[in-house]
Amino acid sequence: MTAKPKCTIHDHHYGWDNSLAPALEVESGETIEFEVVDSGGGQFTPTSTSADVTALDFSKINPVTGPVYIHGAEPGDALQVEIVEFKPSGFGWTAIIPGFGLLAEEFAEPYLKLWNYDNTSAEFLSGIHVPVRPFPGTIGNAPAEVGHHSVVPPRAVGGNMDIRDLTAGSTLHLPVAVPGALFSVGDTHAAQGDGEVCGTAIESAMHITLRFTLQKAAHLKTPRFSTLGPVTGHIDQKGYQVTTGLGPDLYAAAQDATRYMIDLMTAEYGLSAQDAYLLCSVAADLRISEIVDAPNWLVGLYLPRSIFG
């Protein structure tokens, strides 16, 4: 049986700062439920439109819930975080935010897609359904560096990693950089493709239950994690459409693979370019196929056929 969470944490903060007072102090082995605000800080509602994207208050972007102080945690230790359960809200959003995303120069206009979803599926358009697979986009410990630090880039202690395989049943190991670890979590997603190419997934508020175990003197350099089983089996049944990009720059190759997939979806499925871009972000996976045959590396973008009916 799953241990009942000790309590629910509602406090959230913006950015990483190891001087923040803990919202809660716990012992190793305890299980805690977190109330997570979506990455937009609750600024989008079921009546929002694309015009509201330009009105975003970026000071309220990417709130994280915490921090949690784990007794006995010291620099050099690792914090084992077992992801126990998600309670999704059923409402989410995906947006093209001007100046942000893999193809920011080509998609300069704001665009917003609102979602209602259940425990298994989110309808994108009629006949297109994305499997729901909740995970936290941002999860980590406070950095050792003093001062306030942006939550946007991932860090050696975790943070905005957007690892879509950190689903229920996964176990994450995070380096501890400050006494107490000062753990926080946020940016919960109902679904995302590897790469989150437009810059947003199905952003959605949720409750998430986590169990903490302290590992002394682990000396991790970066996070690592394990999963219970296959990470793509839920969408493999009908195969994939795959586009590729190649060249000496992996970022440029990823851009090309995404551009070509957008072209494919507009031609074969009749989607607008904006909708195709969003669908790549929430359902398609960027993969490095080879990075050893100089001077060109190859990237593929895998779109599961199963989302189309």
Salt bridges, closest charged atoms under 4 A:
GLU25 OE1 - HIS71 NE2 3.10
GLU30 OE1 - LYS6 NZ 3.29
GLU33 OE1 - LYS87 NZ 3.13
GLU33 OE2 - HIS207 ND1 3.01
GLU35 OE1 - HIS10 ND1 2.69
GLU35 OE2 - HIS207 NE2 3.71
ASP77 OD2 - LYS216 NZ 2.74
GLU82 OE1 - ARG211 NH1 3.12
GLU106 OE2 - ARG259 NH2 2.75
GLU123 OE2 - HIS129 NE2 3.44
ASP162 OD1 - HIS189 NE2 3.99
ASP165 OD1 - ARG133 NH1 3.13
ASP165 OD1 - ARG164 NE 3.55
ASP187 OD1 - HIS189 NE2 2.90
ASP194 OD1 - ARG164 NE 3.79
GLU196 OE2 - HIS189 NE2 3.89
GLU203 OE1 - HIS189 NE2 3.02
ASP256 OD1 - ARG259 NH1 2.73
ASP285 OD2 - ARG164 NH2 3.11
